[in-house]
Amino acid sequence: MITLPSNQIAYLTALRHDLHRQPEVSGAEVETAQRITRELTSLGADRIWQGLGGHGVAAEFTGRAPGPTVLLRCELDGLPIREINDIPHASQIDGKGHLCGHDGHMCSILGVAMRLASRPAKGRVILLFQPAEETGAGAQAVIEDPQWPQIRPDYAFAYHNVPGRPLGEIGLRSGPANCASRGMQILLTGKSSHAAAPEDGLSPGPAMAALMTALPALSHGTIADADFTLATLTHANLGEPAFGIAPADGELRVTLRTMTNDGMDALLDTALHKVAEAQGDLVTDIHWHDVFRGVVNDADATDIARHVAHDLGHAVNEMPTPMRWSEDFGRIGDDGAKATMLYVGAGTDMPQLHNPDYDFPDALLPVVIDQFTGIVDRILGLPDT
């Protein structure tokens, strides 16, 4: 296997900086998708799909003989977070930033596209640039797209960079790998009154106070426990910002998190029971947001990634526990592919994901390109030149 030459790595680095300057949030990745499409076209993809599940883009590189389909997925979207980095390629869009590294993920997969110019020996490679990963909606929208049956893979691989781990270390885990999670928005409606006569109204305050205690108390164990649950209160709003009005309306937002999808089903039942107990007649609506299924890594696909990492001399972290954060890549595994997520170290001194001073480390590009090219080579075969 041949590593990309320095001029191509330099090109990808410059492209990464361009993407970083112009982040687009989930569902609005119009210009990003157009730029990716131009790059894939210039790299000679045999076929390109556009508008997948919104603004998603996929490219096919067809092998010289029949064989399985290998999909490599990355993400298009940035975050609604203001970047504070003082760097030449800092975000030029106020209040938005590539503060999770999806700009680097895209350029890693484009680097694999450069290596696919000579085509695999068999099968085909699909490079998927997925929209709306940050909201948990993108992968499901792609799978529900009428174009998906033309793309559906036998194997699927993705990665996320992981600050706090050594740069270039390949994290691997079979089985549960990313938690299931969802946002629970609880709306309460009572009756307002003069603040001097609160007894003539019906305040949702007591119900909210009870839920602000009861729901976080559903948290149990640590990520090392199979029955791990975490309920995090993220927002609360009661009444109007005034002193003369006893409140009528309230809102709570809680993020629910479990290791498994079955665990999430059980946690939902318990959370709904707690809501009903806390003066549930005031609860007028419950909405669900950012719904992520758990990622369950396939053992065979993980073993392929492991062999490649060892062959390339990458440090390997056999992860004893799943990641607490969520990833919608699990939807692709649910759809039938042998799928696995890799967790690639971004450096021990890196700011955390979603921090306003995070920036994807460019030194990670060649590591990931080699790893994912090696995966394609192991399954489908690639010429040395």
N, C-alpha and C positions, 0 to 999 in steps of 0.2 A: 504494500500500500504506500502511495506517495503523498506526503504532506504538501499542502498548498504552498506555492512559492511566496516569498515575502511581499512581492508587489500585489498579489491578490489579497493577502491578509491586510495590507495597507489600504486597499480599496474598500474592503469590508469594514475596516475601522472607521474610515471617513464616512461611509454610508451609515454606520451606526450613530455617528455624531449628528448627521443630518436628521435621522429619524428622531433622535433625542431632542433636537431643537423644536420639533413640530409634533408633539404628542397629541393623540386623539383618544378620547375616552370611549368606553364600551358603547357599541351601537353607532358610533359616529366616525368610524375609521376609514372615511372615504379617500382622503389623499394618501394615507398610508397604504391602503389596498392598491391604489393606482400605481404607486411607486413600486411596490412589490411585483405587480403584474409586469411592469416594464422590465424590471430586472430579470424575471423568469423568462420573459420573451427573448431578451438579449442572450440568455444562457442556453437557448435552443430547446426549451421544453417541448415534448411531443404534443402535449395538450394542456390547456389551461382552463379551469373552471373559475368563474367569477360569481359574486353575489351569493355565496354559500352561507345560508343561515344569517343573512344580513350582508355584511361586506367581506365575507371570507373568500379566500383565494386558495386554489389548489393546483398543483402542476404535476404532470405525469412524465416520467422518464422510463421508456419501455425497453425491456431487455431483448436480447437477441433470440431467446427461446422461451417457451412457456414456463411459467413458474408462479410462485406465490406473490402476493402484493404486500409490500412493506410500506407502512405510512410513518412519516416523521412529522410531528406536530409542533408548531410554535404559536405564539399569540401576537395579535396586532395591537392590542389596546394599552393605553396608558391609564393614569389615575387622576382623579380630581383633587390633587394635592399640589400646593405651591412649592416649587423647588427653590432651595436657598443656596445651592452650590454657586460658587464664584469660579466658573470654568468657561472656556470659550464656547463650548457646545451646550450650555445651559438652556433650559426650555425658554422659548420665546412666546409661549402662550401662558398668560397669567392664570394661576390657579390650576394648572394642569402640568403633569410631569411623568416621564418614564421612570418611575421610582420603584419599579419592581423588576426591571431588567428585560422587559419584553423586546426592547430595541436590540439588545444583544442576542436574545433568543432567535429573533428573525434573521439576523446576520449570520448566526451559526448555521442555520438551515440553508441559507443562500450559499454558504461556503460548501456545504455538501453538494448543492446543485452544481457548483463549479467542478467538483470531482466526478459528477455523473455525465459529463460531456461525452465520455467514451462509452457510456451505457453499461448496465449490468449484464452478466452472462445470461441470465434468465429472469423471468418474472417482470415485475415493474415496481418502481418506487413512486409513491405519492408524497409530495411535500405539501402539508396543509398549514396555511397561515390563518388561524382561527380568530374570529371576532369574539368580543364580549366575554373573555374568560373571567375578568374581575368580578362580574356580577353572577357568574354561574350559569348564565343563559346560553352562552355561545355554542358549546359542544352539542347540547340537545337540539338547538336550532339547526346546526349543520346536519345532524343525523336525520332530522325531520325534513330536510330539504329534498325536493324531488331529484336532485342531481346525485345525492349520496349513494344510491345503488351502483352507480358507475364507478364509485371510488372505494367502496367498502373494502377494508384491508383484511388480510389474514394475520398480520403482525402490526403492532402499533407501538411507537416509542416517543417519549417526550422527556424533557428535563426542566428542572428549575435550578437556578443558581441559589446557593445557600450561604449568606453571610455568617461568619463565625466559624466556618470550617476551612481547613487549609486549601489554598488556591489550587484548583484542578483535581482535588480528591473526588472520586466517584462514589457516591452513596448509593447503596443497593439494599433492597428489602423485598422479599416475596411475601404475599399475603397483604393484609391491611397496611396501607402506606400513607394515606392522607385521610384525615377525619372527614366524616359527613358533617355538614353544618347548614343552618338556615336561620334567617332573620325572622323574628316574630314581632309584628307590630300590633299592639293592642290599643284599640280606641274605646274610650269610655265617655258616656254622655249622661249628665244629670240635669240639674236645673239651677240657673244662676239666681242670686238674690243680693240684696244690699248687704254689705259687709257688717252692718249693724244688726242685721236680722238673718244670720246664716241658717237658723232653724226653718226659715220659710223657703229655703232652697234645698237642693240635693247635690252635695259635693261628691265628686269621685275621689277626693283626696284620701279618705280612709282605705278604700279599695286599692288605690295605687300604692299606698304605704305598705299594705299587706303584701301586695305582689312584689314590691321592690325587695322584700325580705324573703318571701316564699320561693320565688323563681331562682334567684342565685343559690338558694339552699339546696337546689336539686343537683348541684355540682358534687361529683363523687370521684374519689380516687385520683390516680395520676395516669399519664399516657401509657405507662407500663401495665396498667390493669385492663383486662378485656372488657370490663363493664364501666370504663371511664366515661364520665359525662361532665360537661361544663356548660353552665348557663351564665352568660355575661350581660349585665345590664349596661346598655350603651347610650340610652337617651330617655329622658323623662320631661314631660311638659304638662303643667297644670294651670288651667285658667288663663286670665289675661294679666299682663304686667301692670297691675293697678292695685290700689289699696282700698277702693270702695266697692269692690265686687267680689262676692263669694263665688267660687268657680263652678262652672257647669261642665267643662270639657277637660279631658285628660288623654295623654298618650304615653305609652311605654314602648320601648324597643329593647328586645333581648335577643342575643345570639345564642342559639343552642348548638352544642357540638358533642359528637360521640365518635367512638372509634369505628363503629360499623353502621351499616344501613339499618339492620334490625334494631340496634341500640337506639337509633334515631326514632324509629317508629314507637318504641316504648317510651322514650323521653317526651315525645309529642303528646302521647296519651296522658302522661303524668302532668305535664305543663297545662294542658287544657283542663284537667281536673282541678288544679290549683286556681286557675282563673275562675272557674265556676264557683269555687268555694269563697272567693274574695268578693262577695257582693256582685256576683256575675250578671245580675239583671241590669247593671249599669254598663256592661260591655256591649257595645253596639256593633263592633266588627273586629275581626282578626284577619290580618293580611300576612302573607308569607313572601319573603324577599330573599334574593341571593341564595337560592336553594342549590346546594352542592351535595351530590352523592359521594360516598366514600370511594377512594381509589384503592382497588385491590389488585396488586401486581401479580401477573401470571408467572409461575415458577419457571417455565421453559424460556419465556422471553427474558426474564431476569438473568437466567443462567447464560444466555447468549451475550448479554451486556457484560456480565462478569468475565467471561472468557476473553472478550475483546479488551476490556480494561487491563487484565493481567498481561495479555499479549503486548499491549502498548506500553506497559510499564507504569501505568497510572496507579497511584495510591488508591486503595479500595477501602471504603468504610462499610462494613456489614452492619447495617443499622439495627439495633436491638428493639427499637420502638418506632411507631409511625410518627409522621409530622403532625403537629397539632393544627397547622393551617390547612385550608382546603384547596382543592384543585378540581376543575370540572373534567379533566382528562378521563376520569373514571367512567364517564358516559360511553366513551369509545370502547372500553373493555366490556361494559355491560352489553354492548351491541354485538359481541361475539368475537372480537379480535383478541389474539394473545397479546396483551398490552402490559407495558411496564413503564413506570416513571423513574427517571434517574435524578439524583440530587447532587449537583456538582458544586464543590466548595468554591466560594467567591473570595475567600481570604479571611483570616482571623480578625483583622482589624477593620473590617468593612462595617459601615452603618447598616442597620437592620432594613429589611424590605419595608417599603412604604414610609421610611424616614424621609424627611424633606431634603436631607443631604446625601441620599443614596445615589450612586452612579455605577452602572455595570462595569466591571473590570475588563478592559480590552484584552488583557493577557489571557483571558479565558477562551477567547474565540478559537485559536488553533487547537486547544485541548478538546473542546467539544466537537469541532469539525472532524478531528481524527477519530474520536470515539464513535460518532454516529456514522461516519463513512465506514469504519470498521464493522459496525453492526450490519450495514447493507452488504458489505463484502462477505461476511460470514454466512449470511442467508442466501444471497443471490449471486455472489461472485463479481468482482470488479477487476478489470485489467490493471496492470501495474503502471501503465502510462496512458 
